[in-house]
Amino acid sequence: MGSWSEQQEVKKEVKEKEKTSRETLGKFFYDLAKISFTALVVGSVVSVATQQEKVENWVLILIG
């Protein structure tokens, strides 16, 4: 019976490791999305701040 319980422990550890791996990968992609969005917003603001007379920048910001 000791062999069966050891196998169950190993399976449990593998599942736990896979779960942790998926959570970490999910956090990575979520952080990547936040960084991309921030870069988009900052780029738009800088674009508008440096060239205020261009209406095209405002239209692109509103559409985007």
C-alpha positions, 0 to 999 in steps of 0.5 A, spaced: 500 500 500 505 504 500 507 504 493 500 507 491 500 512 496 507 515 494 504 515 486 498 519 489 503 524 492 507 524 486 501 526 482 498 531 487 505 534 486 505 534 478 498 537 478 500 543 483 506 544 479 502 545 473 497 549 476 503 554 479 506 554 472 499 556 469 498 562 474 505 564 473 504 564 465 497 568 466 500 573 470 506 574 465 501 575 459 496 580 464 502 584 466 504 584 458 497 587 456 498 592 462 505 595 459 502 595 452 496 599 454 500 604 458 505 605 452 499 606 447 496 611 452 503 615 453 505 615 446 498 618 444 499 623 450 506 625 447 503 625 440 498 630 442 502 634 447 508 635 442 503 637 436 497 640 438 494 643 432 493 637 428 486 634 429 488 627 426 492 625 433 485 627 437 481 623 432 486 617 432 486 617 440 478 617 440 478 612 435 483 607 438 
